[in-house]
Amino acid sequence: MPPPLTRRDFLRRSGMGMAALGLADLQAAKPHFAPKAKRVIHFFLNGGPSHVDTFDPKPALKLYEGKQVPSHRITERKTGAAFPSPFKFQRYGQSGIEVSELFEKTAAHIDDIAVIRSMQAQVPNHEPSLMLMNCGDSIQARPSMGAWLTYGLGSANENLPGFIAMCPGGMPIKSAENWQSAFLPGAFQGTYVDSKHEAVDRLIENIRSPHADTSVQLRQLDLLRRINAAHRAERSDPRLEARIQSFELAFRMQIEAADAFDVSKEPQHIRELYGEGVHARQTLIARRLLERGVRMVQLWHGAGQPWDNHDNIETNHRKLAAQIDQPIAALLHDLKQRGMLEDTLVIWGGEFGRTPTVELAGGKSKLGRDHNHYGFSVWMAGGGIKGGTVHGSTDEFGFAAQDNPTSVHDLHATILHLMGLNHEELTYRYAGRDFRLTDVYGEVIRPIVA
């Protein structure tokens, strides 16, 4: 015999799935305290940007050029002597924080930015480090940070997904696992958008039906609702609920998504502020999505791992940084002039950093850097961040975190805290235990919280 219906099941099975959407919010762990941020935008430089070439200057590398550094660590590939940064650093803003010429436009906003120079990952490999940075665990399949945020806070717009991941040209390494919902209900998984396309029909797959207009689709959806209602009458399956919600969300998105992704509706001076190219466009789209209530937007640099520069790092990093420096600076300026920066958390970083020593191939220099999980940089701005601050440091060469080592769990705990969530209380029971984004670790990085 099927178990009797609970009040929750009854609500879940009532109406055209809309009760389920409301129930998702009812079940969510509402903010545990007043949030400093309401939304998140995460610039993910997949592949691993070099911290010693961007936000962590190391003049000692010049002194040791051509020599082994005293603090050499075991690396994934063979590396040799100290490799000084080919980029110039200078101080910016009232805080005087040093930033590389690669991000000189972003650096103009350094007084709104907190740079964490003592981040640590667990291993020097892309796949586990991507899972750690995005999902809080480098081994097991776990819900992504965006899934946890939408589970905890819901979305402020029922006509758009709460969590969107944009990556031009394809997917990063580990593909959709980076924004997975795992054991959380499927409704909280990130929605992937290939932002290389400009037409909304290409940006969002199946956004419009080629066979039916809106009135016909509505009738089809109503029929589907009645069939699903009969199917679930004697069962409670969150996977079915997630599927029903996805159908209904897709229908509601047809009008609102087309508007949100259309940057031609922005004034000319705003489009010029962000610049040309796919990264400018996807950053401007992200701002439009955040304005419309999307909880989290992740902006990946491109398919695969473009920042994985094992050779010729000067040319490759310069090219990549040129693609996003202006859009990032424009976003910070644009959010500030709209009064949105104070409650929008902006995050920048990759899955790890790169070695301060040069990578070798066959004993010869490739003028690039290997992976470095011992110490690297991430920065945050806006939404409750104490701008113009630097937290922690690496050793004098940039090999390993030295002062205030900061784990990814600490970073996640801080992000949740700024969003009004206690990372120890945001849990989901699965397989007999209560899981959380930070597992059993993590402390809020108090010195960077305003």
C-alpha positions as CSV (number, residue, x, y, z in Angstrom):
1,M,0.0,0.0,0.0
2,P,1.3,3.5,-0.8
3,P,2.0,5.7,2.3
4,P,-0.7,8.3,3.1
5,L,-0.2,11.7,1.7
6,T,1.5,14.2,3.9
7,R,0.6,17.9,3.8
8,R,3.8,18.5,1.9
9,D,3.0,15.9,-0.7
10,F,-0.5,17.3,-1.1
11,L,0.8,20.8,-1.8
12,R,3.4,19.3,-4.2
13,R,0.7,17.6,-6.2
14,S,-1.7,20.5,-6.4
15,G,-2.2,22.9,-9.3
16,M,-0.1,23.2,-12.4
17,G,3.2,22.5,-10.7
18,M,3.2,26.1,-9.3
19,A,2.6,24.8,-5.8
20,A,5.8,22.8,-6.2
21,L,7.7,26.0,-7.1
22,G,6.4,27.7,-4.1
23,L,7.2,24.6,-2.0
24,A,10.8,24.7,-3.1
25,D,11.0,28.1,-1.5
26,L,9.1,27.0,1.6
27,Q,11.5,24.1,2.1
28,A,14.6,26.3,1.6
29,A,16.6,27.4,4.5
30,K,15.8,31.1,4.5
31,P,18.6,33.5,5.5
32,H,19.9,32.7,9.0
33,F,20.7,36.4,9.4
34,A,20.5,39.7,7.4
35,P,22.5,39.1,4.2
36,K,25.1,41.6,3.0
37,A,24.7,40.3,-0.6
38,K,21.7,39.1,-2.5
39,R,23.3,37.8,-5.7
40,V,26.7,36.4,-6.9
41,I,28.6,36.7,-10.1
42,H,31.7,34.4,-10.4
43,F,34.3,35.0,-13.1
44,F,35.9,31.6,-13.4
45,L,39.3,31.5,-15.2
46,N,39.4,27.8,-15.9
47,G,42.8,26.3,-16.3
48,G,44.4,28.3,-13.5
49,P,45.7,31.9,-13.8
50,S,49.1,32.7,-12.5
51,H,48.9,34.6,-9.2
52,V,52.5,35.8,-9.5
53,D,51.6,37.4,-12.8
54,T,48.3,39.0,-11.7
55,F,47.6,39.8,-8.1
56,D,50.6,38.6,-6.1
57,P,53.9,40.4,-7.0
58,K,57.1,38.6,-6.2
59,P,60.2,40.7,-6.8
60,A,62.4,38.0,-5.3
61,L,61.9,35.9,-8.4
62,K,64.0,38.5,-10.3
63,L,66.8,38.1,-7.8
64,Y,66.8,34.3,-8.2
65,E,66.3,34.4,-12.0
66,G,68.1,31.4,-13.4
67,K,68.6,29.8,-10.0
68,Q,66.7,27.2,-7.9
69,V,64.4,28.8,-5.3
70,P,65.0,27.7,-1.7
71,S,61.3,26.9,-1.2
72,H,60.9,24.6,-4.2
73,R,58.0,22.2,-3.9
74,I,57.1,19.0,-5.7
75,T,55.3,19.8,-8.9
76,E,53.2,17.8,-11.3
77,R,55.6,18.4,-14.1
78,K,59.3,19.1,-13.9
79,T,60.1,22.7,-13.3
80,G,63.4,24.5,-13.1
81,A,64.7,27.9,-12.0
82,A,62.9,31.0,-10.8
83,F,60.8,32.6,-13.5
84,P,60.3,36.3,-12.9
85,S,57.0,37.8,-14.1
86,P,57.3,39.4,-17.5
87,F,54.5,41.8,-16.4
88,K,54.9,45.1,-14.6
89,F,53.2,45.6,-11.3
90,Q,52.2,49.0,-9.8
91,R,50.2,50.3,-6.8
92,Y,46.6,51.4,-7.4
93,G,44.0,53.3,-5.4
94,Q,44.2,54.7,-1.9
95,S,44.9,51.2,-0.6
96,G,48.1,51.0,-2.8
97,I,47.6,47.3,-3.5
98,E,49.9,46.1,-6.3
99,V,48.3,44.7,-9.4
100,S,49.8,43.5,-12.7
101,E,49.5,45.4,-15.9
102,L,47.4,42.5,-17.2
103,F,44.5,43.8,-15.1
104,E,45.1,47.5,-15.1
105,K,41.4,48.4,-15.8
106,T,40.2,46.1,-13.0
107,A,42.9,47.5,-10.7
108,A,41.3,51.0,-11.0
109,H,38.6,49.4,-8.7
110,I,41.0,47.9,-6.2
111,D,39.6,49.9,-3.3
112,D,36.4,47.9,-3.7
113,I,38.3,44.6,-3.9
114,A,39.7,42.2,-1.2
115,V,42.5,40.0,-2.6
116,I,43.1,36.7,-0.9
117,R,46.7,35.8,-1.6
118,S,46.9,32.6,0.5
119,M,44.4,30.3,-1.1
120,Q,45.2,26.6,-1.1
121,A,43.7,23.6,-3.1
122,Q,44.4,20.0,-2.4
123,V,46.1,18.6,-5.5
124,P,47.7,20.0,-8.6
125,N,45.2,18.5,-11.1
126,H,42.3,20.2,-12.9
127,E,39.5,17.8,-12.4
128,P,39.6,17.4,-8.6
129,S,40.5,21.1,-8.1
130,L,37.5,22.2,-10.2
131,M,35.2,20.0,-8.1
132,L,36.7,21.3,-4.9
133,M,36.3,25.0,-6.0
134,N,32.8,24.5,-7.4
135,C,31.4,21.7,-5.2
136,G,33.4,21.6,-2.0
137,D,34.8,18.1,-2.6
138,S,37.5,16.9,-4.8
139,I,36.5,13.3,-4.9
140,Q,32.8,12.7,-4.4
141,A,29.9,14.1,-6.5
142,R,28.5,16.9,-4.5
143,P,26.1,19.8,-5.2
144,S,27.7,23.0,-6.6
145,M,27.9,26.2,-4.7
146,G,25.2,27.7,-7.0
147,A,22.9,24.8,-6.3
148,W,23.4,25.3,-2.6
149,L,22.6,29.0,-2.9
150,T,19.4,28.4,-4.8
151,Y,18.4,25.6,-2.5
152,G,19.0,27.9,0.5
153,L,17.6,31.2,-0.9
154,G,15.5,30.3,-3.9
155,S,15.3,32.6,-6.9
156,A,13.7,36.1,-7.0
157,N,12.3,35.5,-10.5
158,E,10.2,32.4,-11.1
159,N,10.5,32.9,-14.9
160,L,14.3,32.5,-15.0
161,P,16.6,29.8,-13.5
162,G,18.1,30.7,-10.2
163,F,21.6,29.6,-11.3
164,I,23.1,30.1,-14.8
165,A,26.5,29.1,-16.1
166,M,27.8,30.7,-19.3
167,C,30.8,29.3,-21.1
168,P,31.5,30.4,-24.7
169,G,32.4,27.7,-27.3
170,G,31.5,24.6,-25.2
171,M,32.0,23.4,-21.7
172,P,35.0,23.5,-19.3
173,I,36.7,20.4,-18.1
174,K,34.3,18.3,-16.0
175,S,31.5,20.0,-18.0
176,A,28.1,20.1,-16.2
177,E,29.5,18.6,-13.0
178,N,30.8,22.1,-12.2
179,W,27.2,23.3,-11.7
180,Q,25.5,20.1,-10.8
181,S,22.8,19.7,-8.2
182,A,24.0,16.1,-7.3
183,F,21.7,14.8,-4.5
184,L,19.8,18.1,-4.2
185,P,16.6,18.3,-6.2
186,G,17.3,18.7,-9.9
187,A,15.5,22.1,-9.9
188,F,18.7,23.6,-8.3
189,Q,21.1,22.6,-11.0
190,G,22.7,25.4,-13.0
191,T,21.4,26.1,-16.5
192,Y,24.2,26.1,-19.1
193,V,24.3,28.7,-21.8
194,D,26.8,28.7,-24.7
195,S,27.4,32.5,-24.8
196,K,29.3,32.4,-28.1
197,H,25.9,32.7,-29.8
198,E,24.0,35.9,-30.0
199,A,20.5,34.8,-31.1
200,V,18.4,33.7,-28.1
201,D,17.4,30.5,-30.0
202,R,21.0,29.5,-30.1
203,L,21.9,30.7,-26.7
204,I,19.3,28.7,-24.9
205,E,18.5,25.3,-26.5
206,N,14.8,24.6,-27.2
207,I,13.7,28.0,-25.9
208,R,11.0,28.1,-28.6
209,S,9.0,25.3,-30.1
210,P,9.3,24.9,-33.8
211,H,5.9,23.2,-33.9
212,A,3.5,25.2,-31.8
213,D,2.7,28.7,-30.8
214,T,2.2,29.9,-27.2
215,S,-1.5,29.0,-26.9
216,V,-0.9,25.5,-28.3
217,Q,2.0,25.0,-25.9
218,L,-0.1,26.0,-23.0
219,R,-2.7,23.4,-23.9
220,Q,0.1,20.8,-24.3
221,L,1.5,21.7,-20.9
222,D,-1.9,21.4,-19.3
223,L,-2.3,17.9,-20.8
224,L,1.2,17.0,-19.6
225,R,0.3,18.3,-16.1
226,R,-2.8,16.0,-15.9
227,I,-0.9,13.0,-17.1
228,N,1.9,13.7,-14.6
229,A,-0.7,14.2,-11.8
230,A,-2.1,10.7,-12.5
231,H,1.5,9.2,-12.7
232,R,2.5,10.7,-9.3
233,A,-0.8,10.1,-7.5
234,E,0.7,7.2,-5.6
235,R,4.4,8.2,-5.5
236,S,6.6,11.0,-4.3
237,D,9.6,11.4,-6.5
238,P,11.7,14.6,-6.4
239,R,13.2,13.7,-9.9
240,L,9.7,13.8,-11.3
241,E,9.0,17.1,-9.6
242,A,12.2,18.5,-11.0
243,R,11.3,17.4,-14.5
244,I,7.8,19.0,-14.2
245,Q,9.3,22.2,-13.0
246,S,11.8,22.3,-15.8
247,F,9.0,22.0,-18.4
248,E,7.0,24.8,-16.8
249,L,10.1,27.0,-16.3
250,A,11.1,26.5,-20.0
251,F,7.6,27.7,-21.0
252,R,7.7,30.8,-18.8
253,M,11.3,31.6,-20.0
254,Q,10.3,32.0,-23.6
255,I,9.4,35.7,-23.1
256,E,11.6,36.8,-20.2
257,A,14.8,35.1,-21.3
258,A,14.5,36.5,-24.8
259,D,14.5,40.0,-23.2
260,A,17.2,39.3,-20.6
261,F,19.7,38.0,-23.2
262,D,19.1,40.8,-25.7
263,V,21.9,43.3,-25.0
264,S,20.8,45.4,-28.0
265,K,18.3,46.9,-25.5
266,E,21.2,48.5,-23.6
267,P,22.1,52.1,-24.4
268,Q,25.1,52.5,-26.7
269,H,27.3,54.0,-24.0
270,I,26.8,51.0,-21.8
271,R,27.7,48.5,-24.6
272,E,30.8,50.6,-25.3
273,L,31.7,50.5,-21.6
274,Y,31.8,46.7,-21.6
275,G,33.6,46.6,-25.0
276,E,33.6,44.2,-27.9
277,G,33.6,40.4,-28.0
278,V,31.9,37.5,-26.3
279,H,33.2,38.2,-22.8
280,A,31.9,41.7,-22.9
281,R,28.5,40.5,-24.1
282,Q,28.3,37.6,-21.6
283,T,29.3,40.0,-18.7
284,L,26.6,42.5,-19.7
285,I,24.0,39.7,-20.0
286,A,25.0,38.6,-16.5
287,R,24.3,42.0,-15.1
288,R,20.9,41.9,-16.8
289,L,20.2,38.5,-15.3
290,L,21.2,39.6,-11.8
291,E,18.9,42.6,-12.2
292,R,16.0,40.2,-12.9
293,G,16.5,38.1,-9.8
294,V,18.8,35.3,-10.9
295,R,20.7,34.3,-7.8
296,M,24.0,33.3,-9.2
297,V,25.8,33.6,-12.6
298,Q,29.0,31.9,-13.4
299,L,31.1,33.3,-16.3
300,W,33.6,30.8,-17.6
301,H,36.4,31.9,-19.8
302,G,35.9,29.3,-22.5
303,A,35.7,25.6,-23.4
304,G,38.3,23.3,-21.9
305,Q,41.0,25.1,-19.8
306,P,42.2,28.3,-21.7
307,W,44.2,29.6,-18.7
308,D,46.3,26.4,-18.5
309,N,49.4,28.1,-19.9
310,H,52.3,25.6,-19.6
311,D,54.2,27.4,-22.2
312,N,54.6,30.9,-23.5
313,I,52.8,32.4,-20.6
314,E,53.5,36.0,-21.5
315,T,51.7,35.9,-24.8
316,N,48.9,33.6,-23.7
317,H,48.1,35.4,-20.4
318,R,48.3,38.8,-22.1
319,K,45.8,37.7,-24.7
320,L,43.4,36.1,-22.2
321,A,43.5,39.0,-19.7
322,A,42.8,41.5,-22.5
323,Q,39.5,39.6,-23.2
324,I,38.1,40.1,-19.7
325,D,39.9,43.0,-18.0
326,Q,37.6,45.7,-19.6
327,P,34.4,43.7,-19.0
328,I,35.2,43.1,-15.4
329,A,36.1,46.7,-14.8
330,A,32.9,47.8,-16.6
331,L,30.8,45.5,-14.5
332,L,32.2,46.9,-11.2
333,H,31.6,50.4,-12.5
334,D,28.1,49.6,-13.8
335,L,27.0,47.8,-10.6
336,K,28.3,50.7,-8.5
337,Q,26.5,53.4,-10.5
338,R,23.2,51.4,-10.3
339,G,23.6,51.0,-6.5
340,M,23.9,47.2,-7.0
341,L,27.6,46.6,-6.0
342,E,26.8,46.9,-2.3
343,D,24.6,43.8,-2.5
344,T,26.2,41.9,-5.4
345,L,29.2,39.7,-4.6
346,V,31.7,39.6,-7.4
347,I,34.3,36.7,-7.3
348,W,37.4,36.2,-9.5
349,G,39.7,33.2,-9.7
350,G,40.5,29.8,-11.0
351,E,40.9,26.3,-9.6
352,F,44.5,26.9,-8.5
353,G,47.6,29.1,-9.4
354,R,50.8,28.4,-11.2
355,T,54.4,27.8,-10.2
356,P,56.9,30.6,-9.7
357,T,59.4,28.3,-11.4
358,V,59.6,27.7,-15.1
359,E,58.2,24.5,-16.6
360,L,60.7,22.3,-18.4
361,A,60.1,19.9,-21.4
362,G,63.1,17.7,-22.2
363,G,65.2,19.8,-19.9
364,K,64.4,23.0,-21.8
365,S,62.3,26.0,-20.7
366,K,58.9,26.4,-22.2
367,L,58.5,29.9,-20.8
368,G,55.4,28.7,-19.0
369,R,54.3,27.6,-15.5
370,D,53.0,24.3,-14.1
371,H,50.0,23.9,-11.8
372,N,50.4,25.2,-8.2
373,H,47.9,24.3,-5.5
374,Y,50.1,25.2,-2.6
375,G,49.2,28.9,-2.8
376,F,47.3,31.2,-5.2
377,S,45.0,34.2,-5.3
378,V,41.3,34.8,-5.5
379,W,39.6,38.2,-5.1
380,M,36.1,39.3,-4.1
381,A,34.3,42.7,-4.3
382,G,31.0,44.2,-3.5
383,G,28.3,42.5,-1.3
384,G,29.8,43.0,2.2
385,I,33.4,42.8,1.3
386,K,35.9,45.2,2.9
387,G,37.5,46.7,-0.2
388,G,41.1,47.7,-0.5
389,T,42.3,44.8,1.6
390,V,44.8,41.9,1.2
391,H,44.3,38.7,3.2
392,G,47.2,36.3,3.7
393,S,50.3,35.9,1.7
394,T,52.5,33.3,0.0
395,D,56.2,32.9,0.7
396,E,58.6,35.4,-0.9
397,F,58.6,33.4,-4.2
398,G,54.9,32.7,-4.4
399,F,55.1,28.9,-4.1
400,A,53.0,28.3,-1.0
401,A,50.6,30.0,1.4
402,Q,52.5,31.3,4.4
403,D,50.4,33.8,6.4
404,N,46.8,33.0,7.1
405,P,46.5,29.9,4.8
406,T,42.9,29.9,3.4
407,S,41.1,26.7,2.3
408,V,38.4,26.5,-0.3
409,H,36.1,25.6,2.5
410,D,36.9,28.9,4.2
411,L,36.1,30.7,0.9
412,H,32.8,28.9,0.6
413,A,31.9,29.6,4.3
414,T,32.6,33.3,3.6
415,I,30.4,33.4,0.5
416,L,27.5,31.8,2.3
417,H,28.0,34.1,5.2
418,L,27.8,37.2,3.0
419,M,24.6,35.7,1.5
420,G,23.1,35.5,5.0
421,L,23.6,31.7,5.5
422,N,25.5,29.9,8.2
423,H,27.5,27.3,6.4
424,E,27.2,24.9,9.3
425,E,23.4,25.1,9.3
426,L,22.7,24.9,5.5
427,T,22.4,21.2,5.3
428,Y,20.6,18.5,3.3
429,R,20.0,15.0,4.5
430,Y,21.1,12.3,2.1
431,A,22.2,8.7,2.6
432,G,21.7,8.9,6.3
433,R,23.7,12.0,7.0
434,D,23.5,15.8,6.8
435,F,25.6,17.2,4.1
436,R,26.8,20.8,3.6
437,L,28.8,22.7,1.0
438,T,31.8,22.9,3.4
439,D,31.6,19.3,4.6
440,V,32.9,19.5,8.2
441,Y,35.4,22.3,7.6
442,G,35.5,26.0,6.9
443,E,35.7,29.3,8.8
444,V,34.5,32.7,7.7
445,I,37.4,34.9,6.6
446,R,36.4,37.7,9.0
447,P,39.2,40.2,8.1
448,I,37.7,40.8,4.6
449,V,34.1,41.2,5.7
450,A,33.0,44.8,6.1
